[in-house]
């Protein structure tokens, strides 16, 4: 589909971050167009204890390796003690919709007899994305049969008064080298009311072969088709993106050979590459992504050129 050219580690959190709550990592970097000049990359930044909070890095749209601004404080802090998001959060998606800029996020909670629980919350900004307020202190996508441990929204589209949601669901754990790792796959649901997401949903993708997890779905429309970028993990330690295509956003076909990007020979993205998220900039597509150890160093960017005559160039969210 596209051939990507890497531009390197754009934001080195330990070196360019503000310290304290932004000590290291930039989990699931998610770009949002502020205007024609600036792209804001929201991400989950970790403190010294590994607890992540949502903040942002503004980069130049015409040169995304140039940092313009870094948020001094989180735009969304961890939840109240005992709530589902009291031990950190990662970005799910950002959607402009009636009522403001909707931020879907995944909150983490530590519990005694499982590694963690991860469920989806919603916060809304009415000041252009500088701060967000939770709509509720409980998840909008919570526990249900088949998702006892994970319910993580990572793509949302608002169309004709309805929300289309793609998310990862987890119900058990895979033991590798004596350590538990979450098992999950990708599902889809739609609703007119985010406070009443139906339990009835559709399976989009399940792990194949040696894979035990497939998640972080990012869904786009390229011309008349839907394309999903996701991240998959297998029992030998590979953690790498894949691609699927669909005519309706519900029934998907794996097309991993279309990814067009590979591990580097050395450096920050030489062992793993994960969580790609795309945004259009005139005749280019930009891919923001994480590298080794799920983004411990920060985030990088890659570019692909598109032509106006190419039907695939009409990327929409």
N, C-alpha and C positions, 0 to 999 in steps of 0.2 A: 504493500500500500504506500508507505513512505519510507525513505531512507534518511535516517537521523544522523546529524553531525553533532557530536558532543562538544559543549563549550566549557566543561569542567565543573568543579565545585564552586558554585556561585556564592553561596552563603556558608561560611565556616563559623558555626555557632560559637564554639569556644573562643575564637579569635575576634569575631565581629559582633557577637551578642552583647547584651547589657549586663550579663552576670546575674547572680541571685536566682530568680525564677527562670532565667534563660542561660543556664550554664552550659548545656550541650544538647545535641540532637535538634532535629526539625522534622517531626513526624508527619507523614502524609501531607506534603506541601500542596496547597490548593490555590491556583491562581484566580484572581478576580480583576476585571478591567475597571480601574478607577476612572480613567479617561483615555484619550488617544496617546497621552504621553507616559502614563504610569500603569504598571501592573502591580497589584498588591497580592503577595503570596502569604496566605494564612497557613499556620502550621502549629503543631504541638511542641513546645519547647520545654525541656526537662531541667529541673533544679538538681542540686547535688544528691538528693535522695531518689532521683529518677522519676519524680512526679511531674507530669506535663500539664501546661496551661496554654491556652490559645493566645497567640500573638501574631504579629505580621512583620514582613519585610517588603518595602516598596522598591521596585526595580524599574529601570527605564524600559519602556516597551520596545524601543528600537535597539537597545543594547542591554539585555536582561542580566548581563554579568556586572552591570553598574548598580550598586546599592545607593538608593537615595535617602531612605529613612528606615529606622527600626523602631518598633513600638517600645516605649519606655516601660509600660505596664501591660499586663495581660488585657485583652479585650473581653476575655471570659475566664474567670478564675475557677478553681475547683469548688465543688459543691459543699454544702453544709455537712458536718460530720454525721455519718450514718446514711447519707443519701447515695444514690447509685453512682455518682460522679465525684466522690470525695477523695479519690486516689489518682486523679489525673484524667486527661481526655485527649482525643485526637480528632482531627477534622474529618467530617463526612462530606458535606457539600455546602455550597452557597448559592442561593437562588433569589433573585428579585421577584417578588410576588406582592399582591395586595396586602398592605399592612407593614411592609418594610423588607429589609434584606434578611432572609431566613438563613440561619446557620444551623445545619444539622451536624451534630457531633456525637462521638461515642465516649461515654463515661465509663471509667474503670473503678471497681471496688474490690478490695482485698477481703477474702473470707477465709475461715479457718481450714476448710477441707477441700478447697479447690485453689488453683493458681490465681485466678481472678474471675470476676464476672464483667461483662461488657455489654451495655445496652445504650439505646439511642435517645438523646435529648434534643431539644429545640430551643434556640435563642433567636431573638429578633433585634435588629439594629434600625433605629430611625434617625441616625446621625451620619449616614453614609458609610457605615462599617467601622467607625472608630470605637464603638462600645456596643455590647450586646446584653440584653436582659433575657433571662430564662422565661419561657412561657409557663413552666411548672417545674417543681423540684423532683418530679418522678419521670420515668422514661415515657416517650411517645411510642416506642417499640420495646416492649417489655417481654418477660418470660411468657412462654406459651408451649404447648406440646410440640416437641421437635426443636425448640430453641431454649433450653433450660439454662444455658451459660452465656450465649452470645446472640445478640440481635442488633446488628450494626449497619445502619443506613449509610451508604457511601455515594449514592447518586439519586438526585431528585429532579424531576421536571414538572413544571406547572403548565398544564395545557387545558384550555377550555373549561376552566373552573375545577379541574381535578388534579390531584397529585399522583404522579407515577414514581414509584420508589423501587430501587434495587438495593438489596442488602445481603449481608452475610449472616448465616445462622449457624450456631454451634450447639452441640448437645452432649459431647463427650471429649475424651482426651486420648492422644496417642503417646505412648511411652517410648522415648528414643534415648538410648544411653542412660536409662534410669531416671530421666527427667520427663515431666508431662508437657505436652504441646497440644494446643487446641485443634480439634478437628472442626472444619466448617465448610459450607458450600453457599451458593448464591441463589437467592429467591427474589420474587417480584410480587408487588401488590399495588393496587391503586385505591384512592379514596378522595372524597370531597372534603373530608374533615380530618385533620392531622391528630385530633384528640380521639379519633375512633378508627384507627387503622384496622382493617378486617384481619382476622386470623386466617381466613382462607386465602392462600396465595399460590404461586406457581414456582416450580423448580426451574431455574435457568441453566445452571451448570453444576455438575458434581465433579469431584476429583476423579482422575483417570490414572490407571497404572499404579506407579509407586507414590503418586500424590496422596496426601491425606488432608490437605487444606487448599481451598481456592476462594479468594475473597478480594476486598477492596475494589468492587466493580465501579468503573467510571464509564458512563454511557454517553455517547455522542451521536448526532445525526450527521452523516456524510452523504450529501445529496439526498437520495431517497431511502437510504438504508441506515440502520442502527449499527454502531460499532462499539464494542465493550473492550476496554483494557482492564485487566485484572492482574492479581499476583498469586502465584501458586507455589506451594512448598511440598517437597517430597522427603522420604525417609532418609535419604543420603545427604540432606542438608541444602539442596538447591532451593533457592528462593528467587524467583525470576518472573517477569511479566508474561502474560499470554494475551491473545486477541480472539474475540468471537464476533460473529456478524449475525444480523437478524433483520427480517422484514417488518416485524411488528413490535420488537422490544421484549417479547415474551419467550418465543422459541429461538434458541441460539445454536449456532454451529461453530465449533472451535476451528480457528484458523491461525494457530500460533506462529506459523511460518511467515505471517504478514507483519511481524513486529518491527523488524528493520533496525534493531539496536542490539548490541552485545556487551558482555563484560569487558572492562578494560584489562590490559595486560598487567597493570599494577595500580596501586593507589586506592582511593576511597571507594570506588565502585568495581573492584576487581574480583570480589568474592560473591557479592549479591547485588542485585539491581531490582528495585521494587517501587510500588505505588506511583506509577506514572499518571500525570494529570495534564491535559492539553488546554491550550488557548490559542486563538487565531490572532495574528498580527499582520494585517495586510497580506502580502504574498508569502507569508511564512506561518508555519505552525510551531509553537513552542511547547516542549515537553518538560515539565518540572518533575523531578523524581528523587528518590533516596537511594543510597548505596549500602555499603557494608553495615551489618548489625542494625538493620532497619532504620538507618538514618542518623546514626550516632554523630557523624561529622557535620551534618547539615543537609543542604539540598543542592542539586546540580540542575543544569538545563541542557537540552539538546534542541536543535532546530531542523526543520524539514521545509523545503520549498514547495509551494503549491502554485499551480497556474490557474488563471481565471477560466480557462477553457476546460478544466478538469472537473468533472462532476463531484469528485471526492473533496474538492476545495471548499464546498459549502458546509463547513463544520458549524454545528449549532449545539447549544445546550438547552 
